[in-house]
Amino acid sequence: MESLRWTLAACFYLFSEEICPKRKWTFGSGVTVPFEGSPFYVHSSCRFTFLRFTHSRVDCDITVQRGGGGLLTLVEIIINKVKTVLRGGGGGVLVENGRVSLPYDHTYQHIFRFGVYTRLKSSLLPLSVTWYDVPGGIDRLWVELDQELSSDLTGLCGKLDFGLTPLLRKFVCRRFFSETLECLTSRTPEFIRLCEQNAYGHEGDAGVPCAFFGEVVLMCGKGSHVWNSWRTLTQCAPPTCPGDLVYVEDGPAFIPSCSNPNPRTSNQDNTSSCVCPAGEVLNDRADGHRCVRTSTCPCVFRDRTYQPGAIRSTKCQTCVCGGGTWQCSENFCPARCLVEGQFVTTYDGKQYAVPGKCAYMASQGLNWTLKIEFSKREPSLKTVTLQVFQVQTIPNDFIIGDDEIIEVHQSDHTLVFWQSSMYVQVRTTFGLKLQVQVFPDLQLYVTPPGHDRDAISGLCGNRNNDTTDDFTTSSGIVENSAKLFALSWSLGSCPENIPSSCVNTGNEIFADGRCSVLNNPDGIFAKCHDYIPTDQHHAACIHRTCNCGDDLLRCLCASLESYAKACGGLGVELGDWRKATNCTLQCSKNLEFSDATRACNRTCFALAGPDPRCELEDGPVEGCGCPEGTYLNQGLTCTPKAQCGCRYGGATAPPGPVVIDGQQCNGKICFRCSESPVNTAQKTCDSLSKPLGFNVTCESGCYCPENEYEDHFGRCVPRNNCTCVYSGKVFGAGELVKTSCKTCICNQGQWDCRDQPCVGKCQVYGNGHYQTFDSKWYRFDGHCQYTLVEDYCGSGRGTFSVRVESVPCCEEALTCSRAVVLDLQDQVTLTLSDMKVTRHLPPKCTLTADFFSFL
């Protein structure tokens, strides 16, 4: 059966329940077609109730009024006490007495372009109102109901139980209706009468009869004889389309665009429309209604437009604009856990606050533990303890066993050194990395080893790229509460003594005022807004500063530094943010402060031989260091190279001539082997992945020739042929090992790992809570219909699409359910709302009205 567009008889069966939209409309100078009964004609400038009803305790009232020209000049729509006024003839759309631009999205309703028409769709009722605005007024208006309503409909649109007697007038319409006999058959005389009534008194206005003829053509349908000939027959000109768009009688209501090149629509969404020429899409990211090929579409990021080929880069990722979308590389920055004040960010990126100033297990693995202890006075770290042979860091110094380390310490498993006056770095042979900020506040940054991710646990989570199980307690169960999770990892009893809100009004005023600098769109941090949102950092700044104690400025600056450090990690240069926020730091003696301090070859001690810190890929940090050309001596003063002392045999000799082993050394240390003075520290394949030993540069023994390395079988091979070890097994160069979600290849004695596809789940519930396939949660409370997932990816050759839309309650701030539209291979479209579907779906698809997940 051919589906007639004017009745929108697009019915499908879902669980043996028929759903057919009902339509009521008025057009021309007064022709009205009710939901039930015959069409009639009313020519009047009075206000009429067009439709009135109540459904699910939501009231709907639509009134209309025509002007002297016969067209509608006023339409008033009131749904749930929200009034929308349509003023014909270019008067625009007013919501609650304020003019709005389109598209307009509200919790209760959406107003948008629908082909050449404009449509209002209610989120509370199964109702939509569509109209066409021309100079002089609105020449057609129709109302659609998506389901049968239990309440009676009143007004012109309701059941025709009132005694209106249309005025009869004569107008020559015979010629037009001679072409519609196959469609209207016995109803032709009735429509000729309506045609005459409609046109009476409007002979000079082509819009009135053309609106009438156009609606009759739509009733007859696309396959009728009159479909292609009516405009020539009646001399009714087609609507004018803006820019490059071309008018079509039957086309998509939502045309392909750079933002959405493949809109998921059904035949029910076809209407009179303005479309782009074949092979082109609308560039909706620029003014002018221009049509372009998809390959030349620009991209948008943070409300800025980028042309094709444009590149956005950070230290962790590179994105290239192509075909209107960003093609981005994998994030190649390592995962890190952050402990900044009472706030913790897990390896997988989940953020929360610990409840008490206690001691906790921050993280632990197969052969290491990392413990932290908070100060009893304020929510700041007091002690960080790494146990890989008792390495303990304490504010302003650090200790290995009983020895205080002034500059560098190296053991069989760890390399510990000062990177600047503010930061201590710890590197281990098994891949664990620590960065400890010791001034002005103790803060911890942990990069876990890559090989034992399944064994990692603690406050920092488990580093499996899945935030849903980050709150795994010490007993092995996943908690929903951050508080209960954190308490399970406390070392001993832990009182909940960190307030969840501000407890001091004065502190709150200070924090609220000073932390706002993070959000200033013209401030010192604005350069980073495109890369890192400030909302969580701003909330943490207020909370942390409020509960700081007496030194509010110190805690404020520590909070601002956390955001600045995160920006620096992506390569965003903020400038002198400390000066702009009154957070400057002073250096002792003749040291200088810099935000890019490195320890490599910047001390007198480093001049003794190769500096192991230079072999590490560590970025610069803030702190005090020596100016270029000077070196830090034992007295923590910067001196020229000539004034540096020399180290030999664990002792330090002053500058000047010194005789060592019969040879004179002036400002240098003599390292020599009895046979061959070569650097033997990295002469095995196994050593290529380990930190360089500090005091091992030449050691007697048997080593491979130059440019060769001893592999794990004792053979001398070039570096490209070096073997690797994984789980105690030796692998040759080029061999593959597959681990959880990664494929690793042995390359030059080290593992080069790449991500591989893993099963993911995307879900949405409540007021816009979304979880991506990569298990990242975020909140987006949009009022429109959004594509949740599809496999078309811009190619137009996909198999499924899932769209979701919030359905609000009568209370505006709440979402009662969620409408879900599932398209399968362009053949089946299921629209689900306020119901639960448990069959007729693929085995890995689950849909409910208030919760949706897709595997």
C-alpha positions in Angstrom: 0.0 0.0 0.0 1.4 3.4 -1.0 1.9 5.6 2.0 0.1 9.0 1.5 2.2 11.7 2.9 -0.7 13.9 4.0 -1.9 11.4 6.4 1.6 10.3 7.3 0.3 6.7 7.2 3.7 5.3 8.0 2.7 2.6 10.4 4.8 -0.2 11.7 4.1 -3.0 14.2 6.0 -3.3 17.4 4.8 -6.1 19.6 1.5 -6.2 17.7 0.8 -2.6 18.5 0.0 -0.3 15.6 1.3 3.3 15.8 0.0 5.8 13.2 0.5 9.5 13.4 -2.7 11.7 13.1 -2.6 15.0 11.3 -4.7 18.1 11.3 -4.0 21.1 9.3 -5.2 24.5 7.9 -4.0 26.3 4.8 -4.8 29.0 2.4 -7.3 31.6 3.6 -9.2 29.3 5.9 -9.4 25.7 4.7 -9.3 23.4 7.7 -9.0 19.6 7.8 -9.9 18.1 11.2 -8.6 14.9 12.7 -12.0 13.4 12.1 -14.7 14.5 9.7 -14.7 16.4 6.4 -12.7 19.5 5.5 -14.4 22.9 5.9 -13.7 26.5 5.3 -13.7 29.4 7.8 -12.9 32.9 6.6 -12.6 35.2 9.6 -10.1 37.5 11.3 -11.2 36.4 14.8 -9.1 34.3 17.1 -10.0 30.6 17.1 -9.0 27.7 19.3 -7.3 25.5 16.9 -6.6 22.6 19.3 -7.0 22.0 23.0 -6.4 18.8 25.0 -4.8 17.4 28.2 -2.5 14.3 28.1 -0.6 12.8 31.1 -1.5 16.0 33.1 0.2 18.2 30.5 -2.1 20.9 29.0 -1.9 21.9 25.3 -3.7 25.0 23.9 -3.1 26.2 20.3 -5.0 29.3 19.0 -4.8 30.9 15.5 -5.8 34.2 14.0 -5.8 35.3 10.3 -5.1 38.8 9.0 -6.9 40.7 6.3 -5.0 39.0 3.6 -6.3 35.6 4.6 -3.1 34.1 5.9 -2.3 33.3 9.5 -0.7 36.2 11.2 -0.6 34.8 14.8 -0.3 31.3 16.2 0.0 30.8 19.9 1.1 27.5 21.3 1.0 26.9 25.1 2.4 23.5 26.4 2.8 23.0 30.1 2.5 26.8 30.6 5.3 27.6 28.2 4.0 30.0 25.6 5.4 30.1 22.1 4.1 32.7 19.6 4.5 32.5 15.8 4.2 35.8 14.0 3.7 35.3 10.3 5.3 37.3 7.5 8.8 37.2 9.0 7.8 38.2 12.5 9.8 35.3 13.9 9.3 32.9 16.9 8.9 34.2 20.4 9.2 32.0 23.5 8.0 33.5 26.8 7.9 36.9 25.0 11.5 36.7 23.9 12.5 36.2 20.2 14.7 33.1 19.7 17.0 32.0 16.9 16.8 28.6 15.3 17.5 25.9 16.1 16.1 26.5 19.6 16.4 23.8 22.3 14.4 23.8 25.5 13.8 21.0 28.1 10.1 20.9 27.0 10.4 21.5 23.2 12.7 21.9 20.2 12.1 24.3 17.3 14.1 23.7 14.1 14.1 23.9 10.3 12.3 21.0 8.7 13.0 21.2 5.0 11.5 24.5 3.8 9.2 24.4 6.9 9.7 25.2 10.6 8.7 22.6 13.2 8.1 22.7 16.9 8.4 19.2 18.5 7.2 18.7 22.1 9.3 16.6 24.5 6.3 16.2 26.9 3.6 15.3 24.4 3.4 13.1 21.3 2.9 16.3 19.3 4.6 18.4 16.6 3.5 21.6 14.9 4.8 22.5 11.5 4.3 25.7 9.5 5.4 27.5 6.3 6.1 31.3 6.6 5.7 33.5 3.5 5.6 37.3 3.1 2.2 38.3 4.6 1.8 35.4 7.0 1.8 31.7 7.5 0.1 30.0 4.5 -0.1 26.5 6.0 0.0 25.0 9.5 -0.4 21.4 10.6 -0.4 19.5 13.8 0.6 15.9 14.1 -0.1 13.5 17.0 2.1 10.4 17.2 -0.4 8.3 19.2 -4.1 8.1 20.0 -4.9 10.3 23.0 -7.3 9.3 25.7 -8.7 12.8 26.2 -11.1 14.5 23.9 -9.8 17.0 21.4 -11.6 20.4 21.1 -11.2 23.4 18.8 -11.2 23.6 15.0 -8.8 20.6 15.1 -11.0 18.4 17.3 -13.9 16.3 16.6 -16.2 18.1 14.2 -19.1 18.4 16.6 -19.8 22.1 16.3 -22.1 23.8 13.9 -19.8 25.9 11.7 -21.3 26.5 8.3 -18.6 27.5 5.8 -19.3 30.4 3.5 -19.6 29.4 -0.1 -18.0 31.4 -2.8 -17.2 30.8 -6.5 -13.7 30.5 -8.0 -12.6 28.8 -11.2 -10.7 25.7 -10.0 -12.0 23.3 -12.6 -8.8 23.2 -14.6 -6.7 22.2 -11.7 -9.0 19.5 -10.4 -9.4 18.0 -13.9 -5.9 16.6 -13.2 -6.7 15.1 -9.9 -9.6 12.8 -10.8 -7.6 9.7 -10.3 -6.7 10.8 -6.8 -9.8 12.5 -5.4 -12.5 10.6 -7.5 -15.9 11.2 -5.9 -14.5 13.9 -3.6 -13.6 16.2 -6.5 -16.8 18.4 -6.2 -16.1 18.9 -2.5 -12.6 20.2 -3.1 -13.7 22.4 -6.0 -16.1 24.0 -3.5 -13.3 24.5 -0.9 -11.0 25.9 -3.7 -13.6 28.5 -4.5 -14.2 29.4 -0.9 -10.5 29.7 -0.2 -9.7 32.0 -3.1 -12.7 34.4 -2.8 -11.4 37.9 -2.2 -7.8 36.9 -2.6 -7.5 37.0 -6.4 -4.5 39.3 -6.3 -2.6 37.1 -3.8 -1.0 34.1 -5.5 0.0 32.6 -2.1 -3.5 31.8 -1.0 -4.5 29.6 -3.9 -1.0 28.1 -4.3 -1.0 27.0 -0.7 -4.3 25.2 -1.4 -3.1 23.6 -4.6 0.1 22.5 -2.9 -1.7 20.7 -0.1 -4.0 18.9 -2.5 -1.0 17.7 -4.5 0.5 16.4 -1.3 -2.7 14.5 -0.5 -2.5 12.8 -3.9 1.0 11.8 -3.4 4.3 11.6 -5.3 3.0 9.0 -7.8 0.0 10.9 -8.9 -0.4 12.5 -12.4 -0.7 16.0 -11.0 2.6 15.8 -8.9 4.9 16.9 -11.7 2.5 19.2 -13.6 0.7 21.3 -11.0 3.1 24.2 -10.8 3.0 24.7 -14.6 -0.8 24.2 -14.5 -1.4 26.8 -11.8 1.7 29.1 -12.4 2.6 28.7 -8.8 6.3 29.4 -8.4 8.4 27.1 -6.2 9.9 28.5 -3.0 13.2 30.3 -3.3 16.1 28.6 -1.5 19.1 30.5 0.0 22.6 30.3 -1.3 23.5 27.2 -3.3 20.5 25.2 -2.1 18.0 23.8 -4.7 14.2 23.3 -4.1 12.7 19.8 -4.4 9.1 18.9 -3.8 10.1 15.7 -2.0 13.4 15.5 -0.2 15.0 15.1 3.2 13.9 17.3 6.0 17.4 17.2 7.4 19.9 17.6 4.6 23.4 16.3 4.7 25.9 18.8 6.1 29.5 19.1 7.1 28.4 18.5 10.8 26.3 15.5 9.8 27.0 14.2 6.3 24.8 11.1 6.8 21.7 12.1 8.8 19.8 9.0 9.9 16.3 9.7 8.6 13.4 7.7 7.4 11.0 8.2 4.5 8.6 9.8 7.0 11.1 12.7 7.3 10.8 13.5 3.5 9.1 16.8 2.8 9.4 19.9 0.5 13.0 20.8 1.1 16.0 22.9 0.0 18.9 20.5 -0.8 22.4 20.7 -2.1 23.3 19.4 -5.6 24.2 15.7 -5.8 27.6 14.9 -4.3 27.6 18.0 -2.1 26.7 18.8 1.5 25.7 22.0 3.2 28.7 23.8 4.9 26.8 24.6 8.1 30.1 25.8 9.7 30.1 29.0 7.6 27.5 31.6 6.6 25.9 31.8 3.2 24.2 28.4 2.8 27.1 27.2 0.6 27.3 23.6 -0.7 30.7 21.9 -0.8 32.1 18.4 -1.3 32.6 16.5 2.0 36.4 16.4 1.4 36.5 20.3 1.6 34.4 20.6 4.8 36.0 22.5 7.6 36.3 21.2 11.2 35.3 22.8 14.5 37.0 22.7 17.8 36.0 24.8 20.8 33.8 27.0 18.6 36.7 27.7 16.2 36.7 26.7 12.5 39.7 25.0 10.9 40.2 24.4 7.2 40.9 20.9 5.8 44.5 20.0 6.4 44.8 22.1 9.6 46.7 20.4 12.4 46.1 20.6 16.2 48.9 19.1 18.2 49.8 18.6 21.8 52.7 16.6 23.4 50.3 13.6 23.6 48.3 13.7 20.4 48.1 15.1 16.8 44.8 15.7 15.0 44.4 16.6 11.3 41.2 18.1 9.8 39.9 16.0 7.0 36.4 15.8 5.5 34.9 17.8 8.3 36.2 15.5 11.1 39.3 15.4 13.1 41.6 12.4 12.4 43.5 11.9 15.7 46.5 9.8 16.6 46.5 7.6 19.7 47.3 9.3 23.0 50.9 8.4 23.4 51.5 10.1 26.8 51.9 7.6 29.6 49.2 7.2 32.2 49.9 9.0 35.5 48.3 9.1 39.0 48.2 12.5 40.7 47.9 13.2 44.4 47.5 16.9 44.8 46.2 17.9 48.2 43.3 15.7 49.1 42.5 15.2 45.4 43.5 12.0 43.6 43.4 11.3 39.8 43.7 7.6 39.0 45.8 6.1 36.3 42.7 5.9 34.1 41.7 9.5 34.7 39.0 9.2 37.5 39.1 12.1 40.0 37.9 12.1 43.6 38.9 13.3 47.1 40.0 11.3 50.0 37.8 11.7 53.1 40.5 11.9 55.9 44.0 13.1 56.8 45.4 9.6 57.2 48.0 7.2 55.8 47.0 5.3 52.6 48.4 2.8 50.2 48.6 5.0 47.1 49.7 2.2 44.7 51.3 -1.2 44.8 52.6 -3.8 42.3 54.4 -7.1 42.2 57.6 -5.9 43.9 56.9 -2.4 45.1 54.6 -0.4 47.4 53.9 3.3 47.5 52.5 4.7 50.7 51.4 8.3 51.5 50.6 10.1 54.7 48.7 13.3 55.1 49.5 16.1 57.6 47.3 16.2 60.6 46.9 20.0 60.3 45.7 20.4 56.8 44.8 18.1 53.8 48.3 18.1 52.3 50.8 15.3 52.0 53.4 14.9 54.7 55.3 11.8 53.7 55.8 9.6 50.5 57.4 6.2 51.0 58.4 4.0 48.1 59.4 0.5 49.1 61.8 -1.1 46.7 64.5 -1.5 49.3 63.3 1.2 51.6 63.3 4.4 49.6 61.5 7.2 51.5 60.9 10.8 50.5 60.3 13.5 53.1 59.6 17.2 52.5 62.7 19.3 51.7 65.1 16.3 51.8 65.1 12.6 50.9 66.7 9.7 52.6 67.9 6.3 51.4 68.1 4.1 54.5 70.1 6.3 57.0 71.9 8.4 54.3 70.6 11.8 53.2 70.9 12.1 49.4 72.2 15.5 48.4 72.1 15.1 44.6 72.0 11.6 43.1 71.6 8.1 44.5 71.7 4.9 42.4 71.2 1.3 43.5 70.5 -1.9 41.7 66.9 -1.0 41.2 66.5 2.7 41.6 67.9 6.0 40.5 66.9 8.9 42.8 67.9 12.6 42.1 66.9 16.2 42.4 65.5 17.5 39.2 65.3 21.1 40.6 64.9 22.7 44.0 61.2 21.7 44.0 61.2 18.2 42.5 62.7 14.8 43.3 62.6 12.2 40.5 62.7 8.4 41.1 63.3 5.9 38.3 63.3 2.1 38.7 64.7 -0.6 36.5 61.2 -2.1 36.1 59.5 1.0 34.7 58.0 2.7 37.8 58.5 6.5 37.8 57.9 9.0 40.5 57.9 12.7 40.5 57.6 14.2 44.0 57.1 18.0 44.4 58.5 18.9 47.8 58.0 22.6 47.8 55.9 24.6 48.5 53.5 21.7 48.9 54.3 18.0 48.8 52.5 16.5 45.7 53.0 13.2 44.0 52.9 12.1 40.4 53.2 8.4 39.6 53.8 6.7 36.3 53.3 2.9 36.8 55.3 0.2 35.1 53.7 -1.3 32.0 54.4 -4.9 32.5 52.4 -5.7 35.7 49.2 -3.6 35.2 47.0 -6.5 36.2 48.7 -6.5 39.7 48.5 -2.8 40.3 46.0 -1.6 43.0 45.5 1.2 45.6 44.2 4.7 45.6 45.5 5.2 42.1 43.4 2.4 40.6 44.5 -0.5 38.5 45.6 1.2 35.2 43.5 -0.9 32.7 42.0 1.9 30.7 38.6 1.2 32.4 37.4 3.8 34.9 34.4 1.7 35.9 36.6 -0.5 38.1 38.9 2.1 39.4 37.2 2.0 42.8 38.3 -1.6 43.5 38.7 -1.9 47.2 41.5 -3.7 49.0 39.1 -6.7 49.4 38.6 -6.9 45.7 35.1 -5.5 45.2 34.2 -2.4 43.2 32.7 0.3 45.3 30.4 3.1 44.0 31.4 5.5 46.8 34.8 7.2 46.6 34.8 7.5 50.4 34.4 3.8 51.0 36.9 3.0 48.4 39.6 5.3 49.8 38.9 4.1 53.4 39.5 0.5 52.3 43.1 1.5 51.4 43.8 3.5 54.6 46.7 2.1 56.7 45.0 1.7 60.1 42.0 3.6 61.4 41.1 6.7 59.5 38.7 9.5 60.8 36.8 11.4 58.1 38.2 14.8 59.0 38.4 16.6 55.6 35.3 18.7 55.2 33.4 18.2 51.9 32.5 21.9 51.8 33.9 25.3 53.0 33.8 25.7 56.8 35.1 29.2 57.0 33.2 32.1 55.3 36.2 34.3 55.0 38.2 31.5 53.4 35.4 30.8 51.0 35.2 34.4 49.9 39.0 34.5 49.3 38.9 31.1 47.5 35.9 31.9 45.3 37.4 35.3 44.2 41.0 34.1 43.6 40.2 30.7 42.0 38.1 32.4 39.4 41.3 33.4 37.5 41.2 29.8 36.1 37.9 30.5 34.2 38.8 34.0 32.9 38.5 33.8 29.1 41.0 36.6 28.7 43.3 35.6 31.6 46.7 34.0 31.8 45.2 30.4 31.7 42.9 31.1 28.7 45.4 29.5 26.3 44.8 26.1 27.9 41.0 26.3 27.9 40.9 24.6 24.5 42.8 21.6 25.9 41.8 21.1 29.5 38.4 22.1 30.9 38.7 24.2 34.1 35.6 23.0 35.9 37.2 20.3 38.0 40.3 22.3 38.7 38.2 25.3 39.7 36.1 23.3 42.1 39.3 21.6 43.6 40.9 25.0 43.9 38.0 26.4 46.0 37.7 23.3 48.2 41.5 23.0 48.8 42.0 26.7 49.5 38.9 26.9 51.8 40.2 24.2 54.1 43.9 25.2 54.0 44.3 26.7 57.4 46.2 30.0 57.8 48.4 30.1 54.6 45.6 30.5 52.0 47.9 31.9 49.4 50.1 28.8 49.5 47.2 26.5 48.9 45.8 28.7 46.2 49.1 28.8 44.3 49.4 25.0 44.7 46.0 24.6 43.1 46.8 27.0 40.3 50.1 25.1 39.8 48.2 21.9 39.3 46.3 23.3 36.4 49.4 25.0 35.0 51.3 21.7 35.3 48.6 19.8 33.5 48.7 22.4 30.7 52.5 22.1 30.5 52.2 18.4 30.1 50.3 18.9 26.8 52.8 21.5 25.6 50.7 24.6 26.3 52.9 27.5 27.2 51.0 29.8 29.6 53.7 32.4 30.2 54.5 33.8 33.7 51.4 32.6 35.4 53.0 32.9 38.8 53.6 36.7 38.4 50.1 37.2 37.0 48.6 35.5 40.1 51.0 36.7 42.8 52.4 33.2 43.2 56.1 34.0 42.6 58.8 32.0 44.4 62.2 33.3 45.6 65.4 31.4 45.2 68.3 31.3 47.7 71.8 32.6 47.1 72.5 33.1 43.4 70.1 30.5 42.0 67.5 31.6 39.5 63.8 30.4 39.2 62.7 28.9 36.0 59.7 26.9 34.8 62.0 24.8 32.6 64.7 23.6 35.0 66.7 20.4 34.1 69.3 18.6 36.2 71.2 17.1 33.3 74.9 18.4 33.4 74.0 21.4 35.6 76.0 20.4 38.7 79.7 20.2 39.5 79.1 16.6 40.5 77.9 15.8 37.0 81.2 17.0 35.5 82.9 13.9 37.0 81.6 11.7 34.2 78.4 10.9 32.2 75.4 12.2 34.0 72.8 9.4 34.3 70.0 12.0 34.4 70.8 13.0 30.8 69.7 9.5 29.6 66.2 9.9 30.9 63.4 11.4 28.9 62.2 13.8 31.6 60.6 17.1 30.8 61.7 20.3 32.5 60.1 21.3 35.8 59.7 24.4 37.9 62.3 25.3 40.5 65.6 27.0 41.2 68.7 26.2 39.2 71.9 27.6 38.0 72.1 30.1 35.2 73.6 28.9 31.9 77.3 28.4 32.1 77.4 27.8 35.8 77.1 24.7 38.0 75.8 23.9 41.4 78.5 23.0 43.9 78.3 21.3 47.3 77.6 24.6 49.0 74.4 24.9 46.9 75.9 27.9 45.1 76.3 28.4 41.4 79.9 28.6 40.2 81.8 28.6 36.9 83.1 25.3 35.7 86.7 26.2 36.6 85.8 26.6 40.3 84.1 23.1 40.5 85.8 20.5 42.7 86.6 17.0 41.5 85.4 13.6 42.9 87.5 10.5 43.1 87.1 7.5 45.3 84.1 8.9 47.1 86.0 12.1 48.1 86.0 15.6 46.7 89.2 17.5 45.8 89.2 21.2 45.5 89.9 23.0 42.2 93.6 23.1 41.1 96.4 20.6 40.4 95.8 17.2 42.1 97.9 14.0 41.6 95.8 10.8 41.3 97.4 7.4 40.5 100.4 9.2 39.2 98.4 11.4 36.8 97.5 15.0 37.3 93.8 15.9 37.2 92.6 19.5 37.0 88.8 19.9 37.4 88.2 16.3 36.1 88.1 12.7 37.4 90.4 10.1 35.8 88.5 7.0 35.0 90.6 4.3 33.3 90.6 0.6 32.9 93.8 -1.4 32.8 93.3 -2.5 29.2 90.8 -0.4 27.4 89.2 2.9 28.7 85.8 2.5 27.1 82.3 3.1 28.5 81.0 -0.4 29.5 77.8 0.7 31.3 75.5 -0.2 28.3 77.1 -3.1 26.5 74.3 -5.6 26.8 70.8 -5.8 25.3 69.4 -6.1 28.7 71.0 -2.8 29.8 69.4 -0.7 27.0 66.1 -0.5 28.9 67.6 0.3 32.3 68.8 3.6 33.8 72.4 4.3 33.2 74.6 3.5 36.3 76.1 6.6 37.8 79.5 5.4 38.8 79.9 2.6 36.3 81.6 3.9 33.1 84.6 1.6 32.7 84.8 -1.8 34.4 87.2 -4.5 33.4 85.7 -7.4 31.8 84.7 -9.1 28.5 82.5 -7.0 26.2 81.3 -7.1 22.7 83.0 -5.0 19.9 82.0 -1.4 19.2 78.3 -1.0 18.1 77.5 -4.6 19.2 75.7 -5.8 22.4 75.5 -9.0 24.3 72.0 -10.6 23.9 70.3 -12.9 26.4 72.0 -15.9 24.9 75.5 -14.5 25.3 75.9 -13.7 21.6 77.2 -10.4 20.2 74.7 -8.8 17.9 73.9 -5.4 16.4 71.5 -3.2 18.3 68.7 -3.9 15.8 69.1 -7.7 16.5 68.9 -7.3 20.3 66.6 -9.7 22.2 63.9 -8.8 24.7 62.5 -10.5 27.8 58.9 -10.8 28.7 57.6 -12.9 31.7 61.0 -14.6 32.0 61.0 -15.7 28.3 63.5 -14.5 25.7 62.1 -13.1 22.4 64.1 -12.3 19.3 64.0 -9.0 17.4 60.7 -8.6 15.6 58.8 -11.2 17.6 55.3 -10.3 18.8 53.7 -10.6 22.2 50.0 -9.9 22.7 49.0 -8.6 26.1 45.7 -7.1 27.3 44.6 -4.8 24.6 48.1 -4.4 23.2 50.4 -6.0 20.7 54.1 -5.6 21.5 57.1 -6.1 19.2 60.7 -6.6 20.3 62.7 -3.7 18.9 66.4 -2.9 19.8 66.1 -4.7 23.1 62.9 -2.9 24.2 59.2 -3.6 23.7 57.4 -1.3 21.3 53.7 -1.7 22.1 50.6 -0.6 20.2 46.9 -0.7 21.3 44.6 -3.3 19.7 40.8 -3.3 19.7 39.1 -4.2 23.0 35.4 -4.8 23.7 33.8 -1.6 25.0 30.4 -0.5 26.2 28.7 2.9 25.6 25.8 3.9 27.9 23.7 6.8 28.9 21.3 7.3 31.7 19.6 10.0 33.8 20.2 13.7 33.1 22.9 13.2 30.5 25.4 10.9 32.1 27.4 9.3 29.3 30.1 6.6 29.3 32.2 6.1 26.1 33.4 2.8 24.7 36.8 3.7 26.4 35.0 3.8 29.8 35.3 7.6 30.2 32.3 9.2 31.9 31.2 12.7 31.2 28.0 14.7 31.6 26.1 16.5 28.7 22.6 17.7 29.3 21.6 18.5 25.8 17.9 18.8 24.8 18.2 17.6 21.2 18.4 14.1 19.6 22.0 12.9 19.4 23.7 10.1 17.6 25.0 7.8 20.4 26.8 5.4 18.1 26.9 4.4 14.4 29.3 2.6 12.0 28.7 4.9 9.0 31.7 7.0 9.9 31.1 9.4 7.1 31.1 6.8 4.4 27.3 6.2 4.1 27.8 2.5 4.0 27.0 1.4 7.6 24.8 -1.2 9.2 23.4 0.4 12.3 22.7 3.7 14.0 21.5 4.5 17.5 20.1 7.9 18.4 18.9 9.1 21.9 16.9 12.0 23.2 16.0 12.9 26.7 12.3 12.9 27.6 11.7 15.3 30.6 9.2 15.1 33.4 6.8 17.9 34.2 9.6 19.1 36.5 11.9 20.8 34.1 15.2 19.7 35.7 14.4 16.0 35.6 14.6 13.4 32.9 11.9 10.7 33.3 12.9 8.5 30.4 14.8 8.4 27.2 13.7 8.0 23.6 15.9 5.6 21.6 15.8 5.3 17.8 17.6 2.2 16.4 18.2 1.9 12.6 19.3 -1.5 11.4 20.8 -1.7 7.9 18.6 1.1 6.6 15.6 -1.4 6.7 14.2 -1.4 10.2 13.6 1.7 12.4 12.5 1.2 15.9 11.5 4.2 18.0 11.4 3.4 21.7 10.0 5.6 24.4 8.5 4.8 27.8 8.7 1.1 27.1 11.2 -1.7 27.5 12.2 -3.9 24.5 13.4 -7.4 25.1 13.1 -9.1 21.7 13.4 -8.5 18.0 16.9 -7.1 18.6 20.4 -8.4 18.1 21.7 -10.5 21.0 24.2 -7.8 22.1 21.8 -4.9 22.1 19.8 -3.9 25.2 17.4 -1.0 25.3 15.3 0.5 28.1 13.4 3.8 28.4 15.5 5.2 31.2 18.8 3.4 30.7 20.6 2.5 27.5 23.8 0.5 26.8 25.4 -0.8 23.6 28.1 -3.4 23.4 
